Amino acid sequence: MREQYRTMELTVADLAPEPIGQFARWFKETTATPAIHEPNAMIVSTATPDGRPSSRTVLLKHYDHAGFVFFTNYGSRKGRELADNPYVSLLFPWHPMARQVIVTGRAARVGRDETVAYFRTRPHGSQLGAWASHQSTVIGSRAELLARYEELAARYPEGEQVPVPPEWGGIRVVPETVEFWQGHENRLHDRLRYVREDDGSWQVDRLSP
């Protein structure tokens, strides 16, 4: 199965001076494209200290010049792997626009105040879900999960403040490289990669497709 991508050329001159500015440009265009469902969905890839990888899709909740932030249970597989090996890759697969953004960098937990502030914005049911699910652990049945949720719903009814689970919080990925991939005909894609220099500036390289 093949598709010819017919898009505009992406040149170094088109890029913002630094990757977050360029990401903001593309993200704005992506959110305005109805064909892309959940443009903030990204694939997070982690690895154990001995190099065994794992990937999953999560939602980007915030980004700025400090990095890309998502939230998770720190006891989940990704949370445990990041605690042992902070190197991580993010992939934004915007296929209807023949675009991808690939971020590599180091992950660190956000401050507790930032976690609490975000948790308060979540729907009530999602707050309860963070308590009900011991993410990545083996569970006997879905009924067991739903029973835990119903118990929590009775303890914290709608309108009552749900405490933030102690093992739940944010992860910030501080980028070291950010690649902007634009598909073209005949697989002659544009790949422009920002690389962080020791002084904090960014070098842009064009990669062969």
N, C-alpha and C positions, 0 to 999 in steps of 0.2 A: 504494500500500500504506500503510495507516494503522493505528494502534493507539491506543486510549484508555488513558491512564495513570491508574490509580486508586490514589493514594497519599495519605499524610498531608501536611498543610500544613507547610511549613517557614517559621518566623518568625524574626525577629532575636532574640527572647527565647530561642529554642531553641539558638542558636549558642554555642560556646565563646568566651571573650574574644579569642582570637587564632586564626589559621587553622590552625596546626599541630595545636592541640588539637582543632579541629573535624575536621580530616583524620583524626586518630587515631581519633575516634569512628566516622566513616564507614568507615574502612579495616577496623576491627575487625568491623563489621557485614557488610562485603563478604566478608571472609575466611571468615565463618561461613555464607555463602550458596553451596551446592553448585552452583547454576546458573552461577556466575561462575568461569570457568577462568582461572587466573593473574591474580588481582586486582591484582597489582603490575605488570601490563602497562600501559604508557602510550605514547601517541603523542608523539614529540618532533619539533617543527617548528623548523627553522632557516632562515636566509636568507643569501644572499650580500650583500656591501656594497651592491650595486645593487638589492637587493630581490627576487631570484628565490628563492622558497621551496622547501623540500623537507621531507618528513615520513617517519618510519619508526617502527615499534614497538620499544621496548626494555623492559627490566625494571628497575623501581625496586629498588635494593638497600639503601637506607638513607634514613631521613628523621629530622630533628630540627629544633630551632628555627633551626639554621643554614641549612637548605634540604633539597633533594631530590637524592639522589646516584644516578648510574648510571655504568657503566664501558664503555669503548669503545677502539678504536684511534684515537689522535689524528690519524693520517694518513687516516682515513676521510672521507667527504664531510661528515658532521656535525662531525667533529673539526676539519676545515679551515675550515668555515663559521663555527664558534664561535670559532676563533682570530681570524678577520677581523671577525666581527660577534657580540658576546657575547649579544645579545638572543635569547631563546628562549621557546617556549611548550610546556607539557606538557598533555596531555589524558588523563584516566582515564575510559574509556568503559564504565561499569558498566550496560549496557543492561538486563539482567534486573531490575534494581532501579529502572529509570527514573531513573538518577542519572549525573551527570558532575561531575568536578572539573577546572577549567581554571586552570592556573598560568601567569603570565607573570613574567619576571624576567631576571636576568643570570647567565650561566654562567661558572664559573671552575674551573680544574683543582684537584683535591684534592692534599694533600701526598703525597710519594712513600711515606712510612711508611704512610699510610692505604691507598694502592693495594696495597702489598706485603702488608699484613695481610689485605685482602680476597682477593687472588690466591691466598693460601695456603689459603683455604677452598673454592676451586673444585675440582670433580672433576678427577682427573688428565687425563682426555681433554679437558676444557675448557681446561685450562692449555696443553696441546699445540696445541689449536685456535687459541688466541690467537697462537701463533707461526706456524702453518701458513698462516693467512689474512692476506694483505695487503689488508685490508678496502677495498672500493669500487674496487679496481683491476681492469682487464680481465684475464681469465684464459682460457687456450686451451681448457681442458676440465676437467671434474670429476676426471678421472683425474690430471691434473697436481696438483690440490689434495690428492687422496688420497695421491699419491706423496710429497708434502712431509710429510704427516702421518705416514706410515709411517716415513719417515727420522727424524723427530723421536722417534717412539715407540721406535725402536731405540737412539737416542742417550740418551733419558731413559726407561728402563723404569719400570713401576709401582713405587712405593716410593722412587724417586730424586727429589730436589727439582728442580723445573723453575724456571729463573730467570725473573724477570718481564721480558717484552719491554719495551725502553726506550721504545717508542712507544705503549705501552698504559697506560691509567690511568683514574682517576675524574674525573667532571664533577659539580660541585655547582651546582644551580640555586638561587640566592638569590631568593626570591619578592618581587615588588613588588605583584602582585595575585593573589588566589586566589578563584575563583568556585565556589560550590556550587549546582548545578543539579538541581532536583527536578521531574520531569515530572508534569503533571496533565491532567485531562480538558479537552477543547476547546482544547488548546494554551495554557492559562493557567498556564504553568509558573512555579515559584518560581526566581528567580535572585538569590542573595545574594552580594555581592562584597566581600571585604576589600581595602582599599587601604592600603598602607603610607604613613604620614605622615612628614614630615621628622624628627620627634622619635623615630621608631621605633614609635609607637603605630599602631593599626589603626582605620580608619574603615570602617563597613559600609554599603553602599548596596544598595537593592533595585532591580534592573533590570527593565524591561518585557520580557516574553517576546516 
